[in-house]
Amino acid sequence: MRSTLLAAAAAAALLTAAPAAAQMPAPVAPVPSPAQLQWQRMEFTAFVHFGPNAFTGAEWGSGLEKPAIFDPKALDARQWARTFKAAGMKGVIVTAKHHDGFCLWPTKESTHTVAASPWRGGKGDLLRELSDAAKAEGLEFGVYLSPWDRNHPQYGTPGYNDVFVRMLEDVLSNYGEIFEVWFDGANGEGPNGKRQVYDWPRFHEVVRRLQPNAVIFSDAGPGIRWIGNERGEAPITNWANFDRDRYLPGTPLSMDLPEGSALGRFYVPGECDVSIRPGWFWRASENARVKSPRRLLDLYEASVGRNCTLLLNVPPDDRGLIHENDVKALTGMRTLVDRVYSTSLVPAGATATASSTLGGETDGFRAARVLDADLDSWWAPAGEARTGSLTVALGAPVTFDRVRLQEYVALGQRVSLFEIEAEVDGRWQRIATGTTIGHTRIVATAVTTTSRVRVTIHDARGVPMIASVSLHDTSRGRDVVPADAVAH
């Protein structure tokens, strides 16, 4: 049902966005699936690393931990979900199984699970509680299953792939719609330890069969790719296009991953993963080292603002709650993002004109479309032009230091070179240049005051399709969140 709805929504968007008198620009391959497009528009999601490590203080568990150590006596998945929703996140991905092999649901495929713990009297199922909480708060639900398993006796043998497939089938069949399945390539105990040859085609087939609308994350995709670091920062040039068949999870070619490629044959947008704390799992010693709201805003700009989504890890503590310092930081971040980016400084009476317009300004893909709030409407230049310019007349001087540009990427990412100018004292002055735009590009400029802004597309892979041009001022948040709101 959801697959049909996604496809219908994508088709409807194309039809409603296209003026009757205008010729729709041809797709420029590769193009996103409806699920990929919906995923990109989520922009900001939560990662939850939780398990025995929250009680031992380890970053990577050994697999030798006694299940009895897992006993979060105040666990409240609704508190997690409410926190994430209040922060502006659109979904949550949980470590259903991390490298230590401990399973947060009572699978029959392992003895190292919540069923062997004292939590909920051995009757608990964290995936059930969190999936229900996410649904109640309107969040999408996703899962991370590490293929590495430092506890399971079959790891390192051909039979382990069968075990892992059955675990996947269990998780993907029993917890409702899954929006993302997260894999990494972690493998083995070192040069003399166990190593498993993972059957990735089989794993992917299970996901496609049971959750056809889920996007699959790994170094190689196939749905979305790692951005190549755990700092939460994408490169300034960032193509969703990618030659995914050159890579496998855990690839030694991770230097290739960040920028993608204008020549890439598949649409595989990037995801930026980073933790709100120094480590991925909660430790009491890091309670004073939670990233500040200002730092989280920087990460938002360096991920969402560079054609990626931001996957921010927020690990519950040993009580089973999101710690108050993390909540405070997320609240401050949401305040900053709202103050700076929820609305454009372009006034309601502003007008937009273009060097040319596909279909003409009356009935075509007119310039005014870049000023509405609809990402399914856009401006395109006339004919087969791969260049063109937009001029926004603000009516009165506006001061800003960020320009947000957005392409309509449903028919392919296109722009490869652009320039932004402001009219100052009657003369146009360049204030920024850039390469890719994609779903969203946030461009930092010097503090600029002007009544006219011009965006020029100098090169593109096809007819450029610009959905939005907006102006923003980061100083609008400086008096909202104190510098000491949370630590570093």
N, C-alpha and C positions, 0 to 999 in steps of 0.2 A: 504493500500500500504506500509506504513512504517513498519508495523508488518511483512509483507512478506519479505521486504528488510532486516530487522534485523535478521530474522531467516535464510535467505539465507547467510547473511554475516557471521553469527556464524558458519554455516555449512561449508562455504568456508574456513574459518580460520582453522578449524580442518583439512580439507582435504589438504590444501596447506602446513600446518605446519608439517604434518606427513610424515616422510621419507617412501618411498615405501617398504623398506625391514624391517621396524620396526613395532612391534605390539603396537597399541595405548594403553596406560594405561587405565584401566577401570575407569569410573567416580566414585568419592567418594561422595555420597550424604551427604548433599544437594548441588545442583549446581545452579548457577545463571541463571535467564532468560536472553535472549539477551538484554532486556531493562536494567536489573540490571547491566550487564557487561558493557554496553555502559555508563551507569550512573557513575560507578566507575571510568572509564577511563576519565571522564570529570574532576574529582579531585577538581576543584575550581570554585565556583559559587557565585553570588551576591544575597543578600537578600535586599529587599527594603521595609522598614517600612515608610509609608507615609499616611497622612490623616489630620484630624483636629488637632491632637496632635502636628503637626509641627507648628501650629499657637497658641496653648494654652500653650505649654510647658509641658503638662501632659504626663505621661508614659502610663497610662491606661485611656482612655477617659471615661466619665460618661455616654455617650449616650444622654446627655441633651444639647450638643453643638448645636448652631444654624448653619445650613448648610452655612449660609452667611459668616461664618468665613473662609471657604475654598476658597481661591482665589489666587493661585500661579501665579502671573502675568507674570512671565518669564519662565514658565515651558517648558522644552525642553527634551523630552524623548530620542532624538538622542544624546544629550550631556551625558545622563546617560549611554546609550548603548556604546558610543564611549569610555567613561571612563572605563567601565567594560572590554571591549575587550582589551584595551591597558594594563590593569592590568593582563591579562592572564586568566580572567574568561571565562567560556564556556557557562554560562547561567545566567538567572536572574529570581528570584521569588519575586512577589510583593504581599503586603497585600491588596488583593482585598476587603476584609472586615476584620477589626480588631474587638476587643471586644466591641468597642463603637457602632458597627453596621453600621457605615458610609460606604457606598458602592462607590467604585471608578469607577463604571460603572452605567449607567442609568437603573437599574432594576425596573421592575414594582412591585416587591415584597416588596418594602419599599419606604417610603417617605424621608428617611434619606440618600440621595445620591447626587452625583455631579449634577444631574439634578435640584436640589433645591438650588444650589450654584450659585454665580455670575461668576464662572470660565467658560470661553468660552461662556458666555451668557446663561448658563444653558444647552448648547448643547454639553458639553465635555464628553469624554469617555476615561479615562486614560488607561484602559486595551487595548483599540484599539490603542492608541498612542504608548504605550510601546511594545505591541506585534509586531506592524509594525516596530518600531525602532530596536527591537531585531532581527527580520528577516533581516532587511537591513544590520545589522552588523554581521550577521552569528552567533548569539547567540540563544540558546534554551530559551523558555519562559515557566515559571511556575507560579502557583498561590497559595496563602494562603488564605483560607476562615476560619475565626474563627467561630466555631459553637456557641460560646457564643455571645449573642447580647443584649447589655444593653439598646437598643432603641426600638426594635421591640415589639409591644404590645402582640404578640402571644408567645413570649418566656416564657417558663415555662408551656406550655400547649401541649397536643399531636399534635395540629395543626402546631406547629412550625417546626416539622420535615418535614412536607409537604412543608412549606415555604423554608426551607434550601435546600431541594431536588430541588425545582424549581430554586433556585439561582445557585446551582451547574450545573444544566442542561443548564442554560443560559450561564454561564461562559465557560463551557467545550464544548459548541456547536458553539461558535461565534468568537473565537480568534485563530483559527488554531491549530497546533499541540502543545500539552502541555506535557512537559517532566517530571514534578513533580507536584503533588498536596500535599500541606502541611497542615496537621491537627495538632491541639493540643487538650488537654482535658480540657481547661479552662471552668468552669461551675459554674454559679450562683453568687450571691451577698453575700455569707457568710451563716452562720448557719440559719438565719431567712429570707433569701432572696429567690428569684426565683431559682429553679433548674430544669434543663431539662434532661430527660432521652434520650440521643442521640441514634438514630437508626443507629449505625455504619455499620452493614451489608448492609443496604439499601444505605447509603452514598457510600460505597465502590463499590456497584453494579453499581451506576451511573457512577463512574469514569471508571470502566472496560468497561462499555457499550459504553461510548462516547469517551474515550481516552485510548484505550487498551494498548498503549505503554507507558503510564505514570506510573512512580513509585509513590507509595503512602507512604508518611512519617507520622509517629506518634510514640509514645512510643512503640507501638506494631507492627509497620509496617502498612500493611503487606509487603510492598516492601522494605523500608529502615527504620531504627530505630534511635531514639534520643540516643545520647551518654551519657546522664545522667547529663549534666551540660551545662551552657551557657558560659563557659570560652574558648571554642574552642579547648579543649584538650582531647584526647582519652587516655585510659590506654595503657601501654606498651604491655600487652597481649590483643589482640583484635581479636576475632573470628567473622566472618560474620554469622556463624551458631547460631541459636537462636530459642528458644521455644516460638514463638510469640503467641500461643493460650493461654498462661498463663496471658496475659496482655491486658489492654485496654488503650486508650489515657487517660492521667491523673492518671495512675496507682500509688498506694502508694508504689509499689515495684520497684521504680526507681533505687535503689541500684543494682538491678540485670542487668540493661541494659548495662552498659559500656563494659564489657568484652565479652558479648555473652557467648557461651559455645561450647566446642569441641563436646559435645553430642547433640547440638541443631538439631532439625529435619527440620528446614526451613532455607533457605539462606536469611538473612536480614542484609545487611551491615550497618555500622554506619555512621551517618552524624554529624559533629561538627558545631553547630551554635554559633556565637559570633558576637558582634557589634564592629565596628571600633571606636566607642565612648563609654563612660560609659553607656549611655542609648540607647534604640532601636530607638527612634524618635529624630529628630534633635532638638537641643536647642542652641541658641546663646551662652549661658554660657559655653557650652562644646566645642566651636571652638578651644580652646587652649588645649584640652584634647584628641585629636585624637591619636590613637596608632601610634607609630613610625614605620618606615620601618623595623628596626631591630626586634621590638616586633612582627610585622606581619610575618616576616620570622620564628621566633620561633613558632608561631601558625601554620604556614604551616608545619613545621617539626613535631609538636605535633598532627596533624590531618591527612593530606595527608601522612605523614611519619609513621603513625600508623594504616594503613589499613582503613582510613576513607576518606570522602570528606570534604572540608572546605566550609561552607556556611557563608560568611562574610557579615554582614549587613552594608550597606552604605546608610544612610537615606538622602534624599534630604532636602534642607532647605526651608524656607518659600517663597523663590523666585520660587521654583520648579527646582532648580539646585543642582548638587552635589557640595558641598562647596569646595573652592580652597584648604583648608587644607587637606580635604579627598583625593582630586585628587593628591596632592603632596605626601601624605603618600602611596597611591596605586602605584604611579609612582616609588617611591623609593623601595617599596617592589618588584615590577616587576624587577627592576634592580638587586636587590640582588638575587632573585630566579634564574634569568637568569645567573648571574655571577657564582653562586654556583652550580646550578643543571641542566642547559640546556645541558651541555656536561660532559662526564666522563673524569677523569684524566687518565684513562686507555689508553695508547697510541695505535695508529693504528696497530703497529707491535706486540702487546701483543698476547700471546697464552694461551689457557686454556686446561687443561687436567683433567681427572676425575678418581675416583677410579674404576668405571665401567660405561658402557654406554648401555642403552637399544637399541638393534639393532646394536651395534658396532660403533666405531668412524668413519668408512667410510660412512655408509649409515644410521646410526641411529640418535638418539637424542643426538648428540655429544656435548661435553663441549663448543666448540666454539660458540654455539648458545647463550650462556649467554652474549656474548660480542657484539652481533649485536643490532640494534635498534628496532627489531621486537618483540613485546610482544606476538605474536602468534607463536614464535619458542622458544624452551626450551630444557634444558638438563634433562634427567631422568636416574637413575641408572638401571642396568640390572636386569632382572627377576622381582620378586615381592619385591625387597629390599625396606625397608623403611628408610634406612640410606645410606650415601655415602658422598663423598667429592669432591670438585672442587678446583683446584689450578690454579691461574692466574699468569703467568710469565710476568712481565711488561717490561723486557728488560733493564731497567735502573731504578734507585731509583726514587720513587714518594712519595711526602709528602701529607698527607690527614688527615682529622679528622672526616669524615663521610663515611659510607659505605651504599649504597642503594641496597637493595635486592628486587626482585619482583618474585612472583609466577605466573604461568599460572593457574588462578583460574576458567577458564571456565568449568573445569571438577571437581571442588571442591577445597576448601581451605584445605591444608594438613599439612604443617610443624608445629610442636609443640615444637621443641627444636633444636637450632643451635648454632654454635660456629664460631668465626672469629679469625684467627691467621695471624701473619706477621712474615716473616723470618728476624731476626735481628742478625747480626754477625754469620750467619750460623746455627742459632737455631730458631725453631718455638716458638713464644711467643703468648699466648692468649691475644687479645686486646678487645674482646667483646663476650658476650653471649646473647642469646635471646630466646624467646618462639615462638610466631607466626610471620609470615611474611605477608601472604595475598597478595592483589594487590600490595602494596608498603610498605616497612619497611625501614625507615632511622635510622641507628644505629650510635650514637655518640661514638667516640673513643678518646683516647688521641692523640695528634699530633704524627703521625707515619710516618717514612720514611723507605721504603722497596722496594725491587724489586720483591717480591713474596708474594702473599696473598692466604690464604686457607680458604674456607668456608666448614664447615662440618655439615651435617644434622644428628643429633643424634636420632631424632624420628619424625614420621609423621603418619598421619591417613591412608596413602596409599603411593604409589610410589611418591616420591617428584618430582615436575616438576618446575624447576627454570628457569625463563625466562630472568633474567637480574642480573648481578653483576656489580656495578659501584662504582667509588671512587670520593670523592669530598672534597673540602677544603673551610671552611667557611671564612677563612681570605681573600679570593679573593674578598669579597665584602666590606672589611673594609675601603678601600680608595675610594669607589664609592659613598656611601651615608653618608654625615656628620652626626655626632651623634645628631645634633640639627635639622635634616631635618624636623621633626614635633615633636610635644610635647612628650608624655609620653610612 
